[in-house]
Amino acid sequence: QKMLVTSARYLARSLAPKLRPSLPSSSFCLLRRSMSEDAKAQAGRPEGPTIFSKILDGSIPATFIHQDDQCVAFKDVAPQAPVHFLVIPRKPIAMIEEAEETDGPLLGHMMLVAKKVAKEQGLEKGYRVVINNGVEGAQSVYHLHIHVMGGRQMSWPPG
């Protein structure tokens, strides 16, 4: 199994950029899942539905730790801290720079949900809130999302 994972990572890093046009989208998705977050971010904005839109429509299962009519929260599948969850809007906004003035109440609501869920997750000593935007901001999924990380001492400066 370890060899299979190593082989998949090798393929994702070395072959996916070359083969992407000739691969069926399902094959590329398999290869892409093995890529690092940095590599995904450098690849730029992909076409089609995002993993988060698939979570929202139920085609990919997820356990929500919060849900309401405006947003949902769930644990990150590749946590970077003992507690790491995401807050995503139900409204499809690709990135923070594409948010409009009319999205202000939604964005504020998402921040308050992040605070509420952080408290529920036991992050009384503090936590970090991050929104990645664009290629140089290391955005790997083009559906706006807030990372909330805690449960350990964070270092500064990040990244």
DSSP file with accessible surface (Angstrom, degrees, kcal/mol):
  #  RESIDUE AA STRUCTURE BP1 BP2  ACC     N-H-->O    O-->H-N    N-H-->O    O-->H-N    TCO  KAPPA ALPHA  PHI   PSI    X-CA   Y-CA   Z-CA
    1    1 A Q     >        0   0  196      0, 0.0     4,-2.3     0, 0.0     5,-0.2   0.000 360.0 360.0 360.0 -41.9    0.0    0.0    0.0
    2    2 A K  H  >  +     0   0  178      1,-0.2     4,-2.5     2,-0.2     5,-0.2   0.909 360.0  50.6 -60.3 -40.9    2.9    2.4    0.8
    3    3 A M  H  > S+     0   0  154      2,-0.2     4,-2.8     1,-0.2    -1,-0.2   0.902 108.5  52.3 -64.2 -38.8    4.4    1.7   -2.6
    4    4 A L  H  > S+     0   0  128      2,-0.2     4,-2.6     1,-0.2    -2,-0.2   0.930 110.5  47.3 -62.9 -43.6    1.1    2.4   -4.3
    5    5 A V  H  X S+     0   0   57     -4,-2.3     4,-2.5     2,-0.2    -2,-0.2   0.933 112.7  49.2 -63.8 -44.2    0.8    5.8   -2.5
    6    6 A T  H  X S+     0   0   81     -4,-2.5     4,-2.4     1,-0.2    -2,-0.2   0.925 111.9  49.2 -61.0 -42.5    4.4    6.6   -3.4
    7    7 A S  H  X S+     0   0   56     -4,-2.8     4,-2.6     1,-0.2    -2,-0.2   0.906 110.3  50.5 -63.5 -42.0    3.7    5.7   -7.0
    8    8 A A  H  X S+     0   0   30     -4,-2.6     4,-2.7     2,-0.2    -1,-0.2   0.912 110.5  49.6 -63.7 -40.4    0.5    7.8   -7.1
    9    9 A R  H  X S+     0   0  114     -4,-2.5     4,-2.5     2,-0.2     5,-0.2   0.918 110.4  50.6 -63.9 -42.6    2.4   10.8   -5.7
   10   10 A Y  H  X S+     0   0  150     -4,-2.4     4,-2.9     1,-0.2     5,-0.5   0.946 112.3  46.7 -59.4 -47.8    5.1   10.3   -8.3
   11   11 A L  H  X>S+     0   0   67     -4,-2.6     4,-2.1     1,-0.2     5,-1.7   0.918 111.6  51.6 -60.2 -43.7    2.6   10.2  -11.1
   12   12 A A  H  <5S+     0   0    1     -4,-2.7    -1,-0.2     3,-0.2    -2,-0.2   0.914 116.4  39.6 -61.6 -41.9    0.7   13.2   -9.8
   13   13 A R  H  <5S+     0   0  152     -4,-2.5    -2,-0.2    -5,-0.2    -1,-0.2   0.901 128.9  26.1 -75.6 -41.5    3.9   15.3   -9.6
   14   14 A S  H  <5S+     0   0   31     -4,-2.9     4,-0.3    -5,-0.2    -3,-0.2   0.837 130.0  27.9 -96.8 -33.3    5.6   14.2  -12.8
   15   15 A L  T  X5S+     0   0   53     -4,-2.1     4,-2.7    -5,-0.5     3,-0.4   0.784  98.8  75.6-103.3 -30.4    2.9   13.1  -15.2
   16   16 A A  H  ><S+     0   0    1     -5,-1.7     4,-2.1     1,-0.2     7,-0.1   0.904  96.5  49.8 -55.1 -46.1   -0.3   14.9  -14.4
   17   17 A P  H  4 S+     0   0   91      0, 0.0    -1,-0.2     0, 0.0    -2,-0.1   0.893 117.3  42.2 -61.1 -34.8    0.8   18.3  -16.0
   18   18 A K  H  4 S+     0   0  158     -3,-0.4    -2,-0.2    -4,-0.3     4,-0.2   0.852 122.9  37.0 -76.8 -36.3    1.9   16.5  -19.2
   19   19 A L  H >X S+     0   0   66     -4,-2.7     4,-1.6     1,-0.2     3,-1.4   0.575  84.2 101.8 -94.6 -11.4   -1.1   14.1  -19.4
   20   20 A R  G >< S+     0   0   95     -4,-2.1     3,-0.6    -5,-0.3    -1,-0.2   0.868  81.2  50.8 -46.3 -47.4   -3.9   16.4  -18.2
   21   21 A P  G 34 S+     0   0  121      0, 0.0    -1,-0.3     0, 0.0    -2,-0.1   0.859 116.9  40.6 -62.6 -30.2   -5.3   17.1  -21.6
   22   22 A S  G <4 S+     0   0   91     -3,-1.4    -2,-0.2    -4,-0.2    -3,-0.1   0.590  98.0  90.3 -95.2 -10.8   -5.5   13.4  -22.6
   23   23 A L  S << S-     0   0   45     -4,-1.6     2,-0.1    -3,-0.6    -7,-0.0  -0.632  82.9-111.8 -85.4 144.0   -6.7   12.0  -19.3
   24   24 A P    >>  -     0   0   77      0, 0.0     4,-2.0     0, 0.0     3,-0.7  -0.417  35.5-111.3 -64.2 150.5  -10.4   11.6  -18.5
   25   25 A S  H 3> S+     0   0  100      1,-0.2     4,-2.5     2,-0.2     5,-0.2   0.855 116.7  58.1 -57.6 -33.9  -11.4   14.1  -15.7
   26   26 A S  H 3> S+     0   0   82      1,-0.2     4,-1.7     2,-0.2    -1,-0.2   0.906 106.8  48.3 -65.2 -36.5  -11.9   11.2  -13.2
   27   27 A S  H <> S+     0   0   44     -3,-0.7     4,-2.2     2,-0.2    -1,-0.2   0.920 110.8  50.3 -67.9 -42.4   -8.3   10.1  -13.7
   28   28 A F  H  X S+     0   0   22     -4,-2.0     4,-3.4     1,-0.2     5,-0.2   0.919 107.0  54.9 -63.3 -38.6   -7.0   13.6  -13.3
   29   29 A C  H  X S+     0   0   48     -4,-2.5     4,-1.9     1,-0.2    -1,-0.2   0.910 107.6  50.4 -60.8 -39.9   -9.0   14.0  -10.1
   30   30 A L  H  X S+     0   0  115     -4,-1.7     4,-0.6     2,-0.2    -1,-0.2   0.940 114.9  42.8 -62.9 -45.4   -7.4   10.8   -8.7
   31   31 A L  H >< S+     0   0   27     -4,-2.2     3,-1.2     1,-0.2     4,-0.5   0.924 111.5  55.1 -66.1 -41.1   -3.9   12.1   -9.6
   32   32 A R  H >< S+     0   0   30     -4,-3.4     3,-1.4     1,-0.3    -1,-0.2   0.841  96.6  64.4 -64.7 -33.0   -4.7   15.6   -8.3
   33   33 A R  H 3< S+     0   0  159     -4,-1.9    -1,-0.3     1,-0.3    -2,-0.2   0.791 101.0  52.9 -61.0 -26.8   -5.7   14.4   -4.9
   34   34 A S  T << S+     0   0   35     -3,-1.2    -1,-0.3    -4,-0.6    -2,-0.2   0.578  88.4 101.6 -85.5 -11.1   -2.1   13.2   -4.3
   35   35 A M  S <  S-     0   0   22     -3,-1.4   -25,-0.0    -4,-0.5   -26,-0.0  -0.402  81.1-105.1 -72.2 151.0   -0.6   16.5   -5.2
   36   36 A S     >  -     0   0   51      1,-0.1     4,-2.5   -27,-0.1     5,-0.2  -0.314  29.3-111.3 -68.7 160.0    0.6   18.8   -2.4
   37   37 A E  H  > S+     0   0   85      1,-0.2     4,-2.6     2,-0.2     5,-0.2   0.888 119.9  53.8 -60.8 -37.7   -1.5   21.8   -1.5
   38   38 A D  H  > S+     0   0  113      2,-0.2     4,-2.5     1,-0.2    -1,-0.2   0.925 108.7  48.1 -62.7 -44.0    1.3   24.0   -2.9
   39   39 A A  H  > S+     0   0   33      2,-0.2     4,-1.4     1,-0.2    -2,-0.2   0.906 111.8  50.0 -64.5 -40.3    1.3   22.2   -6.2
   40   40 A K  H  X S+     0   0   33     -4,-2.5     4,-0.6     1,-0.2    -2,-0.2   0.920 111.0  49.5 -63.1 -41.7   -2.5   22.4   -6.4
   41   41 A A  H >< S+     0   0    1     -4,-2.6     3,-1.2     1,-0.2    -2,-0.2   0.913 109.4  51.2 -63.9 -41.5   -2.3   26.1   -5.8
   42   42 A Q  H 3< S+     0   0  131     -4,-2.5    -1,-0.2     1,-0.3    -2,-0.2   0.778  99.0  66.3 -67.5 -24.4    0.4   26.6   -8.4
   43   43 A A  H 3< S-     0   0   51     -4,-1.4    -1,-0.3     1,-0.2    -2,-0.2   0.714 100.7-147.1 -69.5 -18.8   -1.8   24.8  -10.9
   44   44 A G    <<  -     0   0   12     -3,-1.2    -1,-0.2    -4,-0.6    98,-0.1  -0.341  42.7 -13.0  85.7-167.1   -4.2   27.6  -10.7
   45   45 A R        -     0   0  123     -3,-0.1     2,-0.1    -2,-0.1    96,-0.1  -0.587  67.3-149.1 -79.3 114.8   -8.0   27.7  -11.0
   46   46 A P        -     0   0   43      0, 0.0     2,-0.2     0, 0.0    -1,-0.0  -0.332  16.3-110.1 -79.8 165.4   -9.4   24.4  -12.4
   47   47 A E  S    S+     0   0  171     -2,-0.1     0, 0.0     2,-0.0     0, 0.0  -0.532  73.6  23.9 -86.5 158.9  -12.6   24.0  -14.5
   48   48 A G  S    S-     0   0   57     -2,-0.2     2,-0.0     2,-0.0     0, 0.0  -0.153 102.5 -18.9  85.1-175.9  -15.8   22.4  -13.2
   49   49 A P        -     0   0   90      0, 0.0     2,-0.1     0, 0.0    -2,-0.0  -0.308  64.4-128.7 -68.9 147.6  -17.3   21.9   -9.8
   50   50 A T     >  -     0   0   26     92,-0.1     4,-1.9     1,-0.1     5,-0.2  -0.472  24.3-107.6 -88.8 166.9  -15.0   22.1   -6.7
   51   51 A I  H  > S+     0   0   74      1,-0.2     4,-1.9     2,-0.2     5,-0.1   0.871 121.7  54.4 -60.5 -33.5  -14.8   19.5   -4.0
   52   52 A F  H  > S+     0   0   13      2,-0.2     4,-2.6     1,-0.2    -1,-0.2   0.888 104.9  51.2 -71.9 -35.7  -16.6   21.9   -1.7
   53   53 A S  H  > S+     0   0   34      1,-0.2     4,-2.1     2,-0.2    -1,-0.2   0.889 110.3  51.0 -67.3 -32.1  -19.5   22.3   -4.2
   54   54 A K  H  X>S+     0   0   65     -4,-1.9     6,-1.7     2,-0.2     5,-1.1   0.858 109.3  50.0 -71.3 -33.6  -19.7   18.5   -4.2
   55   55 A I  H ><5S+     0   0   16     -4,-1.9     3,-0.8     4,-0.2    -2,-0.2   0.933 111.3  49.6 -66.5 -43.3  -19.8   18.4   -0.4
   56   56 A L  H 3<5S+     0   0   39     -4,-2.6    -2,-0.2     1,-0.2    -1,-0.2   0.873 112.1  46.4 -65.5 -36.0  -22.6   21.0   -0.4
   57   57 A D  H 3<5S-     0   0  109     -4,-2.1    -1,-0.2    -5,-0.2    -2,-0.2   0.511 114.1-116.9 -86.8  -1.5  -24.7   19.0   -3.0
   58   58 A G  T <<5S+     0   0   54     -3,-0.8    -3,-0.2    -4,-0.5    -4,-0.1   0.430  84.2 117.1  87.9  -1.5  -24.1   15.7   -1.1
   59   59 A S  S   <S+     0   0   76     -5,-1.1    -4,-0.2    -6,-0.2    -5,-0.1   0.743  81.7  42.4 -74.4 -19.4  -22.2   13.9   -3.8
   60   60 A I  S    S-     0   0   42     -6,-1.7    -2,-0.3    -9,-0.1    -1,-0.2  -0.994  96.7-127.7-120.1 122.0  -19.2   13.8   -1.5
   61   61 A P        +     0   0  119      0, 0.0     2,-0.3     0, 0.0    -6,-0.1  -0.399  34.4 167.6 -71.7 145.4  -20.1   12.9    2.1
   62   62 A A        -     0   0   42     -7,-0.2     2,-0.7    -2,-0.1    -2,-0.0  -0.978  34.9-125.8-151.5 150.2  -18.9   15.1    4.9
   63   63 A T        -     0   0  123     -2,-0.3    12,-0.5    12,-0.1     2,-0.3  -0.894  29.3-145.5 -99.8 113.5  -19.7   15.4    8.6
   64   64 A F  E     -A   74   0A  55     -2,-0.7    10,-0.3     1,-0.1     3,-0.1  -0.623  18.0-169.8 -80.4 134.9  -20.7   19.0    9.4
   65   65 A I  E    S+     0   0A  46      8,-2.6     2,-0.3     1,-0.4     9,-0.2   0.501  85.0  13.7 -95.9  -8.7  -19.7   20.4   12.8
   66   66 A H  E     +A   73   0A  25      7,-1.4     7,-2.6     2,-0.0    -1,-0.4  -0.933  69.4 169.2-157.0 143.1  -21.9   23.4   12.0
   67   67 A Q  E     +A   72   0A 116     -2,-0.3     2,-0.3     5,-0.2     5,-0.2  -0.959   7.1 149.5-155.5 140.8  -24.5   24.0    9.3
   68   68 A D        -     0   0   36      3,-2.2    -2,-0.0    -2,-0.3     0, 0.0  -0.829  63.1 -75.8-148.6-169.7  -27.1   26.7    8.7
   69   69 A D  S    S+     0   0  135     -2,-0.3     3,-0.1     1,-0.2    21,-0.0   0.647 126.8  37.7 -73.2 -11.0  -28.8   28.4    5.8
   70   70 A Q  S    S-     0   0   65      1,-0.3    20,-2.7    20,-0.1    21,-0.6   0.726 122.1  -3.2-109.7 -30.5  -25.7   30.4    4.9
   71   71 A C  E     - B   0  89A   0     18,-0.3    -3,-2.2    19,-0.1     2,-0.3  -0.967  50.7-142.4-156.6 169.1  -22.6   28.2    5.6
   72   72 A V  E     -AB  67  88A   0     16,-2.3    16,-2.7    -2,-0.3     2,-0.4  -0.927   9.6-152.4-133.8 159.9  -21.3   25.0    6.8
   73   73 A A  E     +AB  66  87A   0     -7,-2.6    -8,-2.6    -2,-0.3    -7,-1.4  -0.991  20.2 161.4-133.2 142.6  -18.2   23.9    8.8
   74   74 A F  E     -AB  64  86A  13     12,-1.7    12,-3.0    -2,-0.4   -10,-0.1  -0.975  43.5 -85.3-153.8 160.3  -16.3   20.6    8.7
   75   75 A K  E     - B   0  85A 123    -12,-0.5    10,-0.3    -2,-0.3     2,-0.1  -0.436  47.5-108.7 -72.1 141.6  -12.9   19.3    9.7
   76   76 A D        -     0   0   27      8,-2.6     8,-0.1     1,-0.1    -1,-0.1  -0.462  16.7-140.2 -68.2 138.3  -10.1   19.6    7.2
   77   77 A V  S    S+     0   0  145      1,-0.3    -1,-0.1    -2,-0.1    -2,-0.1   0.670 101.7  39.3 -75.9 -16.2   -9.1   16.3    5.7
   78   78 A A  S    S-     0   0   42      6,-0.0    -1,-0.3     0, 0.0    -2,-0.1  -0.611  90.4-160.5-128.2  69.8   -5.4   17.3    5.8
   79   79 A P        -     0   0   76      0, 0.0     5,-0.1     0, 0.0    70,-0.1  -0.235  18.4-167.8 -62.0 139.8   -5.2   19.1    9.2
   80   80 A Q  S    S+     0   0  118      3,-0.1    69,-0.1     1,-0.0     4,-0.1   0.262  77.4  27.0-105.4   6.9   -2.2   21.4    9.8
   81   81 A A  S    S-     0   0   10      1,-0.0    70,-0.1    73,-0.0     3,-0.0  -0.952  96.7 -93.0-156.9 163.8   -2.9   21.7   13.6
   82   82 A P  S    S+     0   0   95      0, 0.0     2,-0.5     0, 0.0    69,-0.2   0.859 122.8  33.7 -54.1 -35.7   -4.6   19.5   16.2
   83   83 A V  E    S+ C   0 150A  28     67,-2.3    67,-2.4     2,-0.0     2,-0.3  -0.990  75.5 155.7-119.2 123.2   -7.8   21.3   15.5
   84   84 A H  E     + C   0 149A  10     -2,-0.5    -8,-2.6    65,-0.2     2,-0.3  -0.868   8.7 158.9-150.0 110.6   -8.3   22.4   11.9
   85   85 A F  E     -BC  75 148A   1     63,-2.4    63,-2.8    -2,-0.3     2,-0.4  -0.881  27.5-133.7-130.8 165.5  -11.7   23.1   10.4
   86   86 A L  E     -BC  74 147A   6    -12,-3.0   -12,-1.7    -2,-0.3     2,-0.5  -0.918   3.6-155.8-119.0 144.9  -13.1   25.0    7.4
   87   87 A V  E     +BC  73 146A   0     59,-2.0    59,-2.5    -2,-0.4   -14,-0.2  -0.991  21.7 179.3-116.9 123.2  -16.1   27.3    7.1
   88   88 A I  E     -B   72   0A   0    -16,-2.7   -16,-2.3    -2,-0.5     2,-0.2  -0.964  25.5-121.6-126.8 143.7  -17.5   27.6    3.6
   89   89 A P  E     -B   71   0A   0      0, 0.0   -18,-0.3     0, 0.0     4,-0.2  -0.504  11.7-136.8 -77.9 150.0  -20.4   29.6    2.3
   90   90 A R  S    S+     0   0   88    -20,-2.7   -19,-0.1    -2,-0.2   -20,-0.1   0.840  90.1  82.8 -70.3 -31.8  -23.3   27.8    0.6
   91   91 A K  S    S-     0   0   89    -21,-0.6     2,-1.1     1,-0.1   -21,-0.0  -0.546  95.2-116.0 -70.8 130.7  -23.2   30.6   -2.0
   92   92 A P        +     0   0  107      0, 0.0     2,-0.5     0, 0.0    -1,-0.1  -0.579  47.5 160.8 -75.5 102.4  -20.5   29.8   -4.6
   93   93 A I        -     0   0    9     -2,-1.1    51,-4.1    -4,-0.2     3,-0.1  -0.992  27.5-155.3-117.5 118.4  -17.9   32.6   -4.3
   94   94 A A        -     0   0   12     -2,-0.5     2,-0.3    49,-0.3    -1,-0.1   0.897  68.9  -9.3 -65.8 -42.4  -14.7   31.4   -5.9
   95   95 A M    >   -     0   0   11     47,-0.1     3,-1.9    48,-0.1     4,-0.3  -0.983  69.7-103.3-156.0 159.8  -12.3   33.6   -3.9
   96   96 A I  G >  S+     0   0   56     36,-0.3     3,-1.7    -2,-0.3    -1,-0.1   0.855 116.8  61.1 -59.7 -33.6  -12.4   36.5   -1.5
   97   97 A E  G 3  S+     0   0  138      1,-0.3    -1,-0.3    -3,-0.0    36,-0.0   0.700 102.5  53.4 -69.4 -14.7  -11.3   39.0   -4.2
   98   98 A E  G <  S+     0   0   82     -3,-1.9    -1,-0.3     2,-0.1    -2,-0.2   0.434  82.3 114.3 -96.5  -0.5  -14.5   38.1   -6.1
   99   99 A A    <   -     0   0   27     -3,-1.7     2,-0.2    -4,-0.3    -6,-0.0  -0.426  58.8-141.9 -67.4 145.5  -16.8   38.8   -3.1
  100  100 A E    >   -     0   0  128     -2,-0.1     3,-2.3     1,-0.1     4,-0.3  -0.650  25.5-102.3-106.7 165.9  -19.1   41.7   -3.7
  101  101 A E  G >  S+     0   0  184      1,-0.3     3,-1.8    -2,-0.2    -1,-0.1   0.873 122.2  59.9 -53.1 -37.5  -20.3   44.5   -1.3
  102  102 A T  G 3  S+     0   0  109      1,-0.3     4,-0.3     2,-0.1    -1,-0.3   0.636  94.1  65.6 -69.8 -12.3  -23.6   42.6   -1.0
  103  103 A D  G <> S+     0   0    7     -3,-2.3     4,-2.7     1,-0.2    -1,-0.3   0.484  72.5  99.9 -84.5  -3.2  -21.7   39.6    0.4
  104  104 A G  H <> S+     0   0   36     -3,-1.8     4,-2.6    -4,-0.3     5,-0.2   0.898  79.9  48.2 -51.5 -50.5  -20.7   41.6    3.5
  105  105 A P  H  > S+     0   0  101      0, 0.0     4,-2.3     0, 0.0    -1,-0.2   0.908 113.2  49.2 -60.4 -37.6  -23.4   40.1    5.8
  106  106 A L  H  > S+     0   0   18     -4,-0.3     4,-2.5     2,-0.2    -2,-0.2   0.939 111.3  48.6 -65.2 -45.4  -22.5   36.6    4.7
  107  107 A L  H  X S+     0   0   42     -4,-2.7     4,-1.8     1,-0.2    -1,-0.2   0.914 112.5  48.6 -63.1 -41.4  -18.7   37.1    5.2
  108  108 A G  H  X S+     0   0   36     -4,-2.6     4,-2.1    -5,-0.2    -1,-0.2   0.916 109.9  52.2 -63.2 -41.8  -19.4   38.6    8.7
  109  109 A H  H  X S+     0   0   47     -4,-2.3     4,-2.5    -5,-0.2    -2,-0.2   0.916 106.7  53.4 -60.8 -42.4  -21.6   35.6    9.5
  110  110 A M  H  X S+     0   0    1     -4,-2.5     4,-2.5     1,-0.2    -1,-0.2   0.898 107.8  50.6 -61.8 -38.9  -18.9   33.2    8.4
  111  111 A M  H  X S+     0   0   92     -4,-1.8     4,-2.2     2,-0.2    -1,-0.2   0.909 110.7  48.8 -65.4 -40.6  -16.4   34.9   10.8
  112  112 A L  H  X S+     0   0  106     -4,-2.1     4,-2.5     2,-0.2    -2,-0.2   0.879 110.4  51.0 -67.6 -35.2  -18.9   34.6   13.7
  113  113 A V  H  X S+     0   0    6     -4,-2.5     4,-3.1     2,-0.2     5,-0.3   0.919 107.6  53.6 -65.3 -42.1  -19.5   30.9   12.9
  114  114 A A  H  X S+     0   0    2     -4,-2.5     4,-2.4     1,-0.2    -2,-0.2   0.933 111.0  46.6 -57.0 -44.6  -15.7   30.4   12.9
  115  115 A K  H  X S+     0   0  124     -4,-2.2     4,-2.0     2,-0.2    -2,-0.2   0.935 113.7  47.7 -63.0 -46.1  -15.6   32.0   16.4
  116  116 A K  H  X S+     0   0   94     -4,-2.5     4,-2.2     1,-0.2    -2,-0.2   0.939 114.8  44.3 -62.5 -47.7  -18.5   29.9   17.6
  117  117 A V  H  X S+     0   0    0     -4,-3.1     4,-2.2     1,-0.2    -1,-0.2   0.891 109.3  57.2 -68.9 -36.3  -17.2   26.6   16.3
  118  118 A A  H  <>S+     0   0    0     -4,-2.4     5,-2.4    -5,-0.3    -1,-0.2   0.931 108.6  47.0 -58.5 -43.1  -13.6   27.4   17.6
  119  119 A K  H ><5S+     0   0  155     -4,-2.0     3,-1.7     1,-0.2    -2,-0.2   0.936 111.4  50.4 -63.9 -44.9  -15.1   27.7   21.1
  120  120 A E  H 3<5S+     0   0  105     -4,-2.2    -1,-0.2     1,-0.3    -2,-0.2   0.816 107.6  55.0 -61.9 -30.3  -17.1   24.5   20.7
  121  121 A Q  T 3<5S-     0   0   53     -4,-2.2    -1,-0.3    -5,-0.1    -2,-0.2   0.366 122.0-106.8 -86.4   3.7  -13.8   22.8   19.6
  122  122 A G  T < 5S+     0   0   38     -3,-1.7     2,-0.7    -5,-0.1     3,-0.4   0.754  70.1 144.6  82.7  26.6  -12.1   23.9   22.8
  123  123 A L    > < +     0   0   10     -5,-2.4     3,-1.3     1,-0.2    -1,-0.1  -0.237  14.1 137.8 -93.8  49.2   -9.8   26.6   21.3
  124  124 A E  T 3   +     0   0  147     -2,-0.7    -1,-0.2     1,-0.3     3,-0.1   0.774  67.3  58.1 -64.7 -26.8  -10.0   28.9   24.4
  125  125 A K  T 3  S-     0   0  219     -3,-0.4    -1,-0.3     1,-0.3     2,-0.2   0.561 121.2 -84.0 -82.6  -8.4   -6.3   29.7   24.3
  126  126 A G    <   -     0   0   38     -3,-1.3    25,-0.6    -8,-0.1    -1,-0.3  -0.567  40.9-149.0 128.6 169.3   -6.5   31.0   20.7
  127  127 A Y  E     -D  150   0A  88     -2,-0.2     2,-0.4    23,-0.2    23,-0.2  -0.970  20.3-109.4-165.5 166.0   -6.5   30.0   17.1
  128  128 A R  E     -D  149   0A  52     21,-3.3    21,-2.5    -2,-0.3     2,-0.5  -0.908  19.7-156.7-110.3 140.3   -5.5   31.2   13.6
  129  129 A V  E     +D  148   0A  54     -2,-0.4     2,-0.4    19,-0.2    19,-0.2  -0.967  19.0 179.1-116.2 126.6   -8.0   32.3   10.9
  130  130 A V  E     -D  147   0A  37     17,-2.4    17,-3.2    -2,-0.5     2,-0.4  -0.992  20.0-174.1-134.4 137.0   -6.7   32.1    7.3
  131  131 A I        -     0   0   63     -2,-0.4     2,-0.3    15,-0.2    15,-0.1  -0.984  18.1-152.2-124.8 117.9   -8.2   32.8    3.9
  132  132 A N        -     0   0   44     -2,-0.4     2,-0.4    13,-0.4   -36,-0.3  -0.717  12.3-166.6 -87.0 139.6   -6.0   31.9    1.0
  133  133 A N     >  -     0   0   42     -2,-0.3     4,-0.6     1,-0.1     5,-0.1  -0.956  43.1 -30.1-134.8 114.3   -6.6   34.0   -2.2
  134  134 A G  T  4>S-     0   0   11     -2,-0.4     5,-2.7     3,-0.2     3,-0.2  -0.005  92.7 -50.1  77.7-179.5   -5.2   33.1   -5.6
  135  135 A V  T >45S+     0   0   52      1,-0.2     3,-1.8     2,-0.2    -1,-0.2   0.941 136.7  43.5 -60.1 -52.7   -2.1   31.3   -6.8
  136  136 A E  T 345S+     0   0  197      1,-0.3    -1,-0.2     2,-0.1    -2,-0.2   0.720 110.0  58.0 -72.9 -15.6    0.4   33.3   -4.7
  137  137 A G  T 3<5S-     0   0   29     -4,-0.6    -1,-0.3    -3,-0.2    -2,-0.2   0.358 116.1-117.4 -88.8   4.5   -1.9   33.0   -1.7
  138  138 A A  T < 5 +     0   0   34     -3,-1.8     2,-0.5     1,-0.2    -3,-0.2   0.791  50.3 170.2  64.6  34.1   -1.8   29.2   -2.0
  139  139 A Q      < +     0   0    1     -5,-2.7    -1,-0.2     1,-0.2   -95,-0.2  -0.630   8.3 170.8 -75.8 122.3   -5.5   28.8   -2.8
  140  140 A S        +     0   0   10     -2,-0.5     2,-0.5     1,-0.2    -1,-0.2   0.615  64.6  48.9-109.0 -17.1   -6.0   25.2   -3.8
  141  141 A V  S    S-     0   0   24      2,-0.1     2,-1.6   -91,-0.1    -1,-0.2  -0.989  74.2-144.6-124.3 122.6   -9.8   25.1   -3.9
  142  142 A Y  S    S+     0   0   19     -2,-0.5     2,-0.3    -3,-0.1   -47,-0.1  -0.397  73.3  92.7 -90.7  61.1  -11.7   27.8   -5.7
  143  143 A H  S    S-     0   0    7     -2,-1.6   -49,-0.3   -49,-0.1   -48,-0.1  -0.910  91.3-103.2-142.7 117.1  -14.6   28.0   -3.4
  144  144 A L        +     0   0    2    -51,-4.1     2,-0.3    -2,-0.3   -51,-0.1  -0.093  52.7 168.1 -44.5 134.2  -14.1   30.6   -0.7
  145  145 A H        -     0   0    6    -13,-0.2     2,-0.5   -57,-0.2   -13,-0.4  -0.989  31.0-138.8-153.1 146.8  -13.2   29.0    2.7
  146  146 A I  E     -C   87   0A   4    -59,-2.5   -59,-2.0    -2,-0.3     2,-0.4  -0.933  16.7-149.0-105.3 124.6  -12.0   30.1    6.0
  147  147 A H  E     -CD  86 130A  22    -17,-3.2   -17,-2.4    -2,-0.5     2,-0.5  -0.801  10.6-168.5 -88.2 134.1   -9.4   27.8    7.7
  148  148 A V  E     +CD  85 129A   0    -63,-2.8   -63,-2.4    -2,-0.4     2,-0.4  -0.993  12.3 176.7-123.3 119.8   -9.5   27.8   11.5
  149  149 A M  E     +CD  84 128A  23    -21,-2.5   -21,-3.3    -2,-0.5     2,-0.3  -0.977  13.3 124.6-128.0 139.4   -6.5   26.2   13.2
  150  150 A G  E     +CD  83 127A   1    -67,-2.4   -67,-2.3    -2,-0.4   -23,-0.2  -0.933  23.0 102.1-167.9-170.0   -5.6   25.8   16.8
  151  151 A G  S    S+     0   0   52    -25,-0.6     2,-0.3    -2,-0.3   -24,-0.1   0.482  90.5  54.1  92.2   3.6   -4.7   23.5   19.6
  152  152 A R  S    S-     0   0  119    -26,-0.1     2,-0.4   -69,-0.1    -1,-0.2  -0.970  99.0 -81.3-155.3 164.4   -0.9   24.3   19.4
  153  153 A Q        -     0   0  173     -2,-0.3     2,-0.2    -3,-0.1    -3,-0.1  -0.589  46.5-142.5 -71.7 123.7    1.3   27.4   19.5
  154  154 A M        -     0   0   25     -2,-0.4     2,-0.2    -5,-0.1   -73,-0.0  -0.579  12.7-132.7 -83.2 151.2    1.3   28.9   16.1
  155  155 A S        -     0   0   82     -2,-0.2    -1,-0.0     2,-0.0     0, 0.0  -0.656  24.0-103.6-102.0 162.8    4.5   30.5   14.8
  156  156 A W  S    S+     0   0  199     -2,-0.2     3,-0.0     1,-0.2     0, 0.0  -0.997  92.0  32.6-136.2 138.7    5.1   33.8   13.1
  157  157 A P  S    S-     0   0  101      0, 0.0    -1,-0.2     0, 0.0     2,-0.1   0.572  84.1-143.2 -81.7 153.4    5.5   34.8   10.4
  158  158 A P              0   0   63      0, 0.0    -2,-0.1     0, 0.0    -4,-0.0  -0.433 360.0 360.0 -75.5 154.6    3.4   32.2    8.6
  159  159 A G              0   0  130     -2,-0.1    -3,-0.0    -3,-0.0     0, 0.0   0.706 360.0 360.0  47.5 360.0    4.4   30.8    5.2
